[in-house]
Amino acid sequence: MIRFLKRINVYELVRPVGQMVLFSLGSAAFMSAIAISLALALDGTAVGASLMDKYNVSLYTYTMLNLPQVIIDGLTIGFVYAAIALGYTMVYGVLEFINFAHSEIFAVGAFVGVELLIALDGMGILAGASLGMAYAYLILAIILGMMAAGGLAVAVERVAYRPLRGASRLVPLISAIGVSFLLQDVIRLVESLTSGQFNRIMPTFGNFDSRIVFGKIAMGTSKLTLGISVKSIIVIGSAVLMLVGLNYLVNATRVGKAIRAVAQDRPTASLMGINVNRIISLTFLVGGLLGGAAGVLYALKFTRIDPFVGFFPGLKAFTAAVLGGIGNMTGALLGGIVLGMLETFAGSYMGVFTMGAAGSEYKDIFAFSILILVLIFRPQGLMGKHVMQKA
Amino acid sequence: MSLLEVDNIHSYYGQIHALKGISVEVNEGEIVTLIGSNGAGKSTILRTISGMMHPKKGMISFEGKDISKKEPHEIVTAGMVHVPEGRGIFPTLTVKENLEMGAFTVTDSRVIEERMEYGFSLFPRLKERIDQFGGTLSGGEQQMLAIARGLMMDPHLLMLDEPSMGLAPILVELIFDIIKDLNATRGTTILLVEQNALMALSIAHRGYVLQTGEITATDTAANLRNNEEVQKAYLGVS
């Protein structure tokens, strides 16, 4: 036992946690600074006046009051993006190919998890479940979603990508887009045959919707509430666990070394006795597992899913992967957190800052402007494109 | 029975007929060299033997077993190691990790340790660089690493593709001394592809001369060195 413990590479467990804390605090501080300075600048203008008129609160106070919730929401969605982005980036790192079907892998994970919970709810099991059992069911849903998505990712690679290996780079990309449409329609078909409706709602159970309040701080006439919903803790906590696990797998295990070797030089890796096809399958499996878990977590956070639920999160996670540097795992983590934070800040404050002219429905503009800007000015991404290397 | 028997193989790159009926035999304990100019098909022979490409026709047997349809990772475990052209060092794995990759299919960590120490005894320079990324090594160090990594499998047959490429003459000599030594002291059988024909023939027992995918001559190394055609074409003797 002690010998086993000694072989654990503690550094590789601590390092990613450190990175997450750093990226979270950094992006939160950066975005808060922008929001607060904008609020201060606009407070004396018509923007501040109109808010004062309507709600009798200054723009600065309003911004500060919302800040904790915005940061937590940003982190929550950021970690979901990061978990999806890692699926894109790992596959890209190994095959230099963007798996555009990954968004539907995510959707399938969400559907499998939610359908399981709906079925349990229908049997009346969820309603009477104790808190411990509620968590057990949620974990079961996450694991089932992961398994479905992971298995599907491996199958898609085997059927739709492997036969095209060696073809020009555009060919598997087109195949991926085809698979993406196909999977959307398969989800629709299955849902219309079974439940008869496309919109599925995550059942409410356990204490996931309650909030933990740490305290209140007086701000003028209002009070700033410091709290976090249980859901957000679950989403962030599970994502952190998965990301640490993935980092450990890739950087501190024998299989991880093989993944990195295949990413760097596939022919030579095969000469080392590595079964390259198996490693590629494994990469898709790991990406699918993460994507599936992210799907269930996404459903937990946003409650409603439909067959196209994967499209936007998928595209944004892809943007996050490009922003961080596609092929770079640390980059995907950074990109996910930054993008989630940026989008949530934009969604929460843009309406007030523009006097309602541009509301939160425009928040996607930010994500995709980033994609375009990064592709033009820094195509290698923030962390560079060193493929699957140790940071 | 010879250790490796390549019998009349034909290989293609798409439509290009790269190997037109090649037969090569390597016996236990020999150093055999394939010489020939650029594009003659020397590397293609090694790639076909190690399973990186598959022959359209012909047969390859290693230790009496047909390996012509096997994948590279299966052939490695049979005891044949191919050190590829351009060395194939993993740039962002450390020297140690590169060596560990060489013994990927070995699970006994003590064996891995021993072999790594043996590699360091051949190339002490590698030990100094143990935690450096492979991509930061000089060309000579990378070649040392490639050979040391090849030895991590303790192969019966070691196939080396252009180990002298891009190296300073003094390093070429060092590398060739070690190849010769491996063969003499450990009995490792070696199949050597070289552009530096003079050097290759100086340590080999036998050789094959290749030209555009065909073997034009085969003989003992000593005889090839004295062969007028070979001298003219490859040894720079006019």
Interface residues (C-beta under 8 A of the other chain):
Chain A: R254 K257 A258 R260 A261 Q264 D265 P267 T268 A269 S270 L271 M272 G273 I274 N275 V276 H386 V387 M388 Q389 K390
Chain B: S50 G51 M52 E71 P72 H73 V76 T77 V81 H82 P84 G88 F90 P91 T92 L93 E97 E100 M101 G102 F104 T105 R149 M153
